Amino acid sequence: MRLARYQSALDGAEHVGVITGQLITPLGPGDGLVGQSLLLATAVARSSVPHPVGDPERLDGVRLLAPIPEPPSIRDFYAFETHVATARHSRGLEMAADWYELPVFYFTNPAAVLGPGDVLIPPPDTAELDYELEVAAVIGIECHDVVADAWLDVVAGFTVMNDWSARDLQKMEMAVGLGAAKGKDFSTSLGPVLVTPDELGALRLAMVARVNGEERSRGDLGEIHWPWEELAAHAARNTRLVAGDVLGSGTVGTGCILEHGDGRWLRPGDVVELEIEGIGVLRNVVGGA
């Protein structure tokens, strides 16, 4: 299934809906669920067809919103070897041997989520604004110490993720030995829809980033070094995950400006589009002076 939060053109209200072709149909309170819980629980209950309660609308006539507007947490992994090696090389560092021993992640700000079409307001003190091309898995049910083989039982679906970065701020913070903090704190984009795992096969999905229509990054989710079952199991180890928690894949190889080394940082007015095969295009505009 393909699910989305959206603002209806018919009544102006926010709904959760299921997408069929070019139509989106609101799902109902008859399921005993509303808002974010409806989206997640419906996605997990993949064996049943959601119960529509309203009139369908054309998808291109509604405003899509972030699938998970306020996740309880966002864990962003560092799971693509090419990205890790290139990013470390840019800081004069060799590849860390421990990276091959466990899938590391950092926590970012769940109160700063943007959806498709939202304007990004970058930190005023950055001159090195970057996008990061990622896929995110959304947890659908509360779980603890997930067994790797059972990871699909706890994942509601996948969406596109842009882990925006202020590279100059991030570099200063991480040189101290902690972070990233303010270099990441200002925003993460999620959207445009949530797609259940059964729609995406073996998760070998093309990943593309464009700035102002120019392709800047291309990779494949199948290149990930740490598989999703390991990411989910590690995230849930010795702790509790809850519905709505977001697990980011980390940036695919070539999936950010830092890796290119060309200094073509984002500027106000730039249109950034991240596209994941089978999920869709997450588009945001960079705001500011």
C-alpha positions as CSV (number, residue, x, y, z in Angstrom):
1,M,0.0,0.0,0.0
2,R,0.9,3.6,-0.5
3,L,-0.3,5.9,2.3
4,A,-0.1,9.6,2.9
5,R,-1.1,12.4,5.2
6,Y,-2.6,15.2,3.1
7,Q,-4.6,18.4,3.2
8,S,-7.9,17.9,1.3
9,A,-8.9,20.3,-1.5
10,L,-12.5,19.5,-0.6
11,D,-12.7,20.5,3.0
12,G,-9.2,21.9,3.8
13,A,-8.8,19.4,6.6
14,E,-5.9,17.0,7.2
15,H,-6.6,13.3,6.4
16,V,-4.8,10.1,6.1
17,G,-5.4,8.3,2.9
18,V,-4.6,5.3,0.7
19,I,-3.3,6.0,-2.8
20,T,-4.6,4.0,-5.8
21,G,-3.3,5.2,-9.1
22,Q,-3.8,9.0,-9.3
23,L,-6.5,9.0,-6.5
24,I,-6.2,9.3,-2.8
25,T,-9.1,8.2,-0.5
26,P,-9.4,9.1,3.1
27,L,-9.3,6.3,5.7
28,G,-11.8,6.1,8.4
29,P,-12.3,6.5,12.1
30,G,-14.3,3.3,11.8
31,D,-10.9,1.6,12.3
32,G,-10.8,3.2,15.8
33,L,-7.6,5.1,14.8
34,V,-6.9,8.6,13.8
35,G,-4.0,10.7,12.5
36,Q,-0.5,9.2,12.9
37,S,-1.7,6.1,14.6
38,L,-4.1,5.4,11.7
39,L,-1.2,5.7,9.2
40,L,1.1,3.4,11.0
41,A,-1.3,0.8,12.2
42,T,-2.9,0.5,8.7
43,A,0.5,0.1,7.2
44,V,1.4,-2.7,9.6
45,A,-2.0,-4.5,9.1
46,R,-1.0,-5.2,5.5
47,S,-3.2,-8.3,5.3
48,S,-6.4,-6.3,5.3
49,V,-7.7,-3.5,3.0
50,P,-8.2,-0.2,4.8
51,H,-11.7,1.1,5.1
52,P,-12.3,4.3,3.1
53,V,-14.8,6.8,4.6
54,G,-14.7,9.7,2.2
55,D,-14.6,10.8,-1.4
56,P,-11.5,10.2,-3.4
57,E,-9.6,13.1,-4.7
58,R,-7.0,13.5,-7.4
59,L,-3.5,13.1,-5.9
60,D,-2.2,16.2,-7.8
61,G,-5.1,18.3,-6.3
62,V,-4.2,17.8,-2.6
63,R,-1.3,19.0,-0.6
64,L,0.9,16.1,0.7
65,L,2.3,16.4,4.2
66,A,5.1,14.7,6.1
67,P,3.9,11.1,6.7
68,I,5.1,11.2,10.3
69,P,5.0,14.9,11.4
70,E,6.4,14.4,14.9
71,P,8.3,11.1,15.2
72,P,9.0,10.0,18.8
73,S,12.6,9.7,17.7
74,I,14.8,9.8,14.6
75,R,17.8,7.5,14.5
76,D,20.0,8.1,11.4
77,F,22.4,5.3,10.5
78,Y,25.7,5.5,8.7
79,A,25.2,2.4,6.6
80,F,26.7,3.0,3.1
81,E,30.5,2.3,3.0
82,T,31.2,4.6,0.1
83,H,29.7,7.6,1.8
84,V,31.4,6.9,5.1
85,A,34.8,6.4,3.5
86,T,34.5,9.5,1.3
87,A,33.2,11.7,4.1
88,R,36.0,10.6,6.5
89,H,38.6,11.2,3.7
90,S,37.4,14.7,3.3
91,R,38.3,15.3,7.0
92,G,41.7,13.6,6.6
93,L,40.7,10.4,8.3
94,E,41.1,6.8,7.3
95,M,38.2,4.4,7.4
96,A,37.4,3.4,11.0
97,A,37.8,-0.4,11.6
98,D,35.0,-0.3,14.2
99,W,32.5,0.8,11.5
100,Y,32.5,-2.8,10.2
101,E,31.7,-4.2,13.7
102,L,28.4,-2.5,14.3
103,P,25.9,-0.2,12.5
104,V,26.3,3.2,14.2
105,F,23.7,6.0,14.2
106,Y,23.1,9.4,15.7
107,F,19.9,11.0,17.1
108,T,18.5,14.0,15.3
109,N,15.7,16.4,16.1
110,P,12.1,15.0,15.8
111,A,10.6,18.4,16.4
112,A,12.1,19.8,13.2
113,V,10.5,17.6,10.5
114,L,9.5,19.1,7.1
115,G,7.2,17.6,4.6
116,P,7.1,17.7,0.8
117,G,6.9,21.2,-0.6
118,D,7.9,22.8,2.7
119,V,10.5,25.6,2.7
120,L,13.8,24.8,4.5
121,I,15.1,27.7,6.6
122,P,18.8,27.0,7.1
123,P,20.9,28.2,10.0
124,P,21.9,31.8,9.3
125,D,25.5,31.1,10.2
126,T,26.2,28.4,7.7
127,A,27.8,28.8,4.3
128,E,28.0,25.1,3.5
129,L,24.4,23.8,3.3
130,D,24.1,20.3,2.1
131,Y,21.4,17.7,1.2
132,E,21.7,14.0,2.1
133,L,19.9,11.4,0.0
134,E,18.5,8.7,2.2
135,V,15.7,6.2,2.7
136,A,13.9,5.9,6.1
137,A,12.0,3.0,7.6
138,V,9.2,3.9,10.0
139,I,8.5,1.6,12.9
140,G,4.8,0.6,13.1
141,I,4.5,-1.2,16.5
142,E,6.1,-1.0,19.9
143,C,9.0,-3.5,20.1
144,H,12.1,-4.4,22.1
145,D,15.2,-6.4,21.2
146,V,14.0,-7.2,17.7
147,V,15.3,-10.4,16.2
148,A,16.9,-9.6,12.8
149,D,14.8,-12.2,11.0
150,A,11.6,-10.6,12.3
151,W,12.4,-7.0,11.3
152,L,9.6,-6.7,8.7
153,D,7.1,-7.5,11.4
154,V,7.8,-4.1,13.1
155,V,8.3,-1.9,10.1
156,A,5.2,0.0,8.8
157,G,6.8,1.3,5.6
158,F,9.5,3.3,3.9
159,T,9.7,7.0,2.9
160,V,12.3,9.4,1.4
161,M,14.5,11.2,3.9
162,N,16.7,14.3,3.5
163,D,19.1,14.7,6.4
164,W,20.0,18.3,5.8
165,S,23.4,19.3,7.0
166,A,25.3,22.5,7.7
167,R,28.7,21.2,7.0
168,D,30.8,24.0,8.4
169,L,28.9,23.9,11.8
170,Q,29.1,20.1,11.8
171,K,32.9,20.1,11.1
172,M,33.5,22.4,14.1
173,E,31.3,20.3,16.5
174,M,32.7,17.0,15.5
175,A,36.3,18.2,15.8
176,V,35.6,18.5,19.5
177,G,34.7,14.8,19.6
178,L,30.9,15.0,19.9
179,G,28.0,15.7,17.5
180,A,26.6,16.3,15.1
181,A,24.4,18.8,16.9
182,K,23.5,22.3,15.5
183,G,24.9,21.1,12.2
184,K,21.9,18.9,11.9
185,D,19.4,20.3,14.5
186,F,17.5,22.6,12.1
187,S,15.6,20.2,9.9
188,T,15.0,16.7,8.5
189,S,12.6,16.2,5.5
190,L,10.3,13.1,5.2
191,G,7.9,12.2,2.4
192,P,6.1,12.3,0.1
193,V,4.3,9.0,1.1
194,L,4.8,5.9,3.2
195,V,5.1,2.7,1.1
196,T,4.6,-0.7,2.7
197,P,7.5,-3.2,2.3
198,D,5.5,-5.6,0.2
199,E,5.4,-2.9,-2.6
200,L,9.2,-2.5,-2.7
201,G,10.5,-6.0,-3.2
202,A,14.2,-6.6,-2.4
203,L,14.8,-2.9,-1.7
204,R,17.2,-2.5,-4.6
205,L,15.9,1.0,-5.4
206,A,17.4,3.7,-7.5
207,M,18.2,6.9,-5.6
208,V,18.6,10.2,-7.3
209,A,19.1,13.8,-6.1
210,R,18.6,16.9,-8.3
211,V,19.2,20.5,-7.6
212,N,17.3,23.0,-9.8
213,G,16.7,20.1,-12.2
214,E,20.3,19.1,-12.5
215,E,21.2,15.6,-11.4
216,R,23.8,15.7,-8.7
217,S,23.6,12.3,-7.1
218,R,22.8,8.8,-8.1
219,G,23.0,5.5,-6.2
220,D,21.0,2.4,-5.2
221,L,19.6,1.3,-1.9
222,G,20.9,-2.2,-2.7
223,E,24.4,-0.9,-2.2
224,I,23.8,-0.5,1.6
225,H,26.5,-2.3,3.6
226,W,24.5,-2.9,6.8
227,P,21.2,-4.5,5.8
228,W,17.9,-3.3,7.2
229,E,17.4,-6.3,9.5
230,E,20.7,-5.4,11.2
231,L,19.7,-1.7,11.5
232,A,16.3,-2.6,13.0
233,A,17.8,-5.1,15.4
234,H,20.5,-2.7,16.5
235,A,18.1,0.2,17.0
236,A,15.9,-2.0,19.3
237,R,18.7,-3.6,21.2
238,N,18.4,-3.0,25.0
239,T,15.6,-0.5,24.4
240,R,12.1,0.1,23.3
241,L,11.0,1.4,19.9
242,V,7.5,2.8,19.5
243,A,5.2,3.4,16.6
244,G,6.4,6.4,14.5
245,D,10.1,6.0,15.3
246,V,12.2,6.7,12.2
247,L,15.3,4.8,11.1
248,G,17.4,6.5,8.5
249,S,19.6,4.5,6.1
250,G,22.4,7.1,6.1
251,T,23.5,8.7,2.8
252,V,24.0,6.7,-0.3
253,G,27.4,6.9,-2.0
254,T,27.6,10.2,-4.0
255,G,24.4,11.3,-2.1
256,C,25.6,14.7,-0.8
257,I,27.6,17.7,-1.9
258,L,30.4,17.0,0.7
259,E,31.3,13.8,-1.3
260,H,31.6,15.7,-4.5
261,G,34.2,18.1,-3.1
262,D,33.2,20.8,-5.6
263,G,32.0,23.4,-3.1
264,R,28.6,23.9,-4.9
265,W,26.8,24.3,-1.6
266,L,23.0,25.0,-1.6
267,R,21.9,28.6,-1.8
268,P,18.5,30.4,-1.1
269,G,16.0,29.6,-3.9
270,D,17.5,26.2,-4.8
271,V,15.0,23.5,-5.4
272,V,16.2,20.1,-4.0
273,E,14.5,16.9,-5.2
274,L,15.3,13.5,-3.8
275,E,13.7,10.6,-5.7
276,I,13.6,7.0,-4.6
277,E,12.3,4.4,-7.0
278,G,8.9,3.0,-5.9
279,I,8.4,5.7,-3.3
280,G,8.4,9.1,-5.1
281,V,10.0,12.6,-5.1
282,L,10.6,14.6,-1.9
283,R,10.9,18.2,-3.0
284,N,11.9,21.2,-0.9
285,V,13.0,24.8,-1.6
286,V,15.8,26.4,0.3
287,G,14.6,29.7,1.9
288,G,16.6,32.5,3.4
289,A,17.9,35.9,2.3
